[in-house]
């Protein structure tokens, strides 16, 4: 298998695992998954709001998930670890799922999106964008955007640090898609310039040198009247 086909196959497998876990662990507040290959197998880190529901009684649920990941998705000896999401409002998976759940309960899409947007920004995010698409108000499908704060779009730092997730929900009018993009509080743009104040010692030396220069300039003898 060529390198390109191998990368495509791995990305397709990651997307399939993510989609499966989002359905299985919706009640646990699923917040994403990380897959990493090790010499002993595949390390699977699941992020969730309620880790206890992921683990299950006596680890029964985790054993069942490991067996499914190995048999259905071909992961070699999956070792599952569960991590709790410290701030759910800064996790795009969780917020997209909450918007989808609100739509399923009959909440108007604008109210659900503005609630999520305010919750994300109040949690300390630098920026947020929510895009919802589907038959929102008419029979013709369209989309609406809800944005707040600072939201970079392109560049390597965006790919590494900006978080993005998509959720889907099937309602009576049709399929709705919700995309949530969050700029975390610790994001630093490459063009950000921070002015650092000099230490007190250097500042005192600079002030002393300025004072001496002004005294020397003011101490020159003026020519007496009539001279020249």
N, C-alpha and C positions, 0 to 999 in steps of 0.2 A: 504494500500500500504506500502510495506517495505521501509526502509530508502534508500536502494540501488536503488530500482526502482524509488523512488521519486527524487533522485539526477539525475539519468539518464534522467528522463522526463523533469526536469527543464533545464538541459544542452541542451537537444534536442530543447526545446522551445526557449532558448536563441539563439542557432545557427540559428533557423528558422527566428526569428525576425531580427537578424543581416543580414541574406541573403536577406530578403525582403527589409529592409531599404537601403542596398547597391545598390539594383536595382532602388528603387524609388528615391533616393537622389544622384544619380551619378553626376548630373549636379551641385549640391550644394557642391561638394567636401566632400562626406561622410567620416568621420574619426572614426567611431566606436560608440558603444552604451553601456550604463551601465543601468542595471535593478536592482532596490532595492525595496523590499517589505516594506510597511509602514502600520500602522493601518488604514489609510484612503484609501489605494489603492496601486498602483505600480508606483514608481517614475522612469520615463524613461528619461535619459539624453542622448541627441544626440549631437555628436561632428561633426562640419562641418566647412569648410573654409568660406562658404557664408551662414550665418544663416538666412538672409532675404529670401532666396529661400525655406528654410525649413519651416519658419513661414507662408509665403504666405501673400497675401493682406488681411488685417484685421484678420489674424490668421486662415484663411480658410483652408490652407493646414494642419496645425497642428490639427485642429478639425477632418479633414478627416483621418489623420493618427491614431489619438486616437480611432476613431470609428472602423477602420480596426483592430488595435491591440486588441481591446476588443472582437470583433465578431469573427475574424478568429483565433487568437492565444490564446484567453481565458484569457487575462490579466485583473485583477480586477481593475476597475476604473483607467485607466492609466493617470498619470499626466506628460505631456511631457515638458521638459525644453531643450533649445538649448544653447550649449556652443560653442564659436568660438575657433578654433584650432590656437594657437598663432604662432607656427612654423610648417607649413605643411610638411617640409622636414624631421621632426623627427617623423612623424606619419606613421606607416607601411601601414595602410589601404589606405591612400592617395597616397603614392608612388607606391604601387602595382597597384592601379587603373590607375595611370599615365603611368606606363609601359605597361599595357594592352591596353590603348588608343593609345599609340605610335605604338604598334604592329598592331592594327587595321588600322592605317593610312599608314602602309607599311614600317615603320622604321625597320631596321635590329635589331634583338634581342640583339646582342652584343652592338651595339651603344646605344640602349635604356637602357640597364642594366648598362653600364659604366657611362652614364649620370646621372642615378638615384643614383649610388654609390657615385660619386663625389659630387652631391648635398647634400646627407645625411651627408657625412663626413665634407664638408665645413660648414654645419649648426652646427657643434660642437659635433656630435655623437662620442662616444668612439670606436665603431665598428659597422660593418654592414655586412650582408650576404644576397645575392639575389640568389635564386635557380629558374631557369626557366626550365620547362620540356615540352616535346611534340616532334613533328616531326620538329626538328630545321633545319637540313640540308639534311636529307635523309628520306626515307619512314619508317625507323625504329625509334620509339620514344626513346628519351634519355633525359638527363638533363645536365645542366652546372651550375657551381657555380661561383659567383663573390664575393670575400671577401676583406675586408680592416679593419685595426685596431684590437682592442682587442675584442674577441668574446667568452665569457664563454658559456659552453654547458649545464652543469647540476648543480643541487643544488637548495636549497630553494630561495636564492636571485635572481637566474635566473628566477624562476617561478613568483616571485613577481614583478620584475622590468624590465626585458628584454621584449621588445614588439615584437609581431609577428603577421603577417596577411597574408592571402592567397587570391588571385584573379584569376579568370578564364576568358578566352576569346576564342570564337569559330571563328577560321579562316578557310580558304579554305583547308589547309592540315589536320586540325583536331582541337582538343581541346588543348589549352595551359594553363599551370598552372604557376603562379608566386607567390613565397613565399618570403616575405621580413622580415628580422629580424634586429632589431635596438637596440643597447646598448645606452641608453640615457646618456647625459653628467653628470647627478647626480648619476650615478650608482657607488657604492662603494663595492669592493670585500671584503669578510671577511678576506682574507689573506693579505690585503693591510696594510702596516706598515708605519706610519707617524712619523718622528723624530721631536719632539718638542724641540725647543731651550729653555734653562732655563731662568728665568727672569734675568735682569741685576744685581739686588741686590745679588742673589745667585751666579752669575758668578763672581762678584767683591769679595765676601767673599771667594770663592774657590781660586781665584788668590792670595788674601792676605795670606791665610793659606799656599799656596804653596811657596810663597815668604819667609814667616817666617821660614818654615821648611828648606828651602835651606840655609838661613842665619845662622840658628842654626847649621846646619851640617858643614858649611864652617868656623864657628868661633871656632872650637875646637883647643886647643893648641897642636902644633906639638912638639914631643920630641926633645930635643937638641942633637946635634951630640955627640957621645961618651956615651950617656946614654943607658941604656938597658943592 
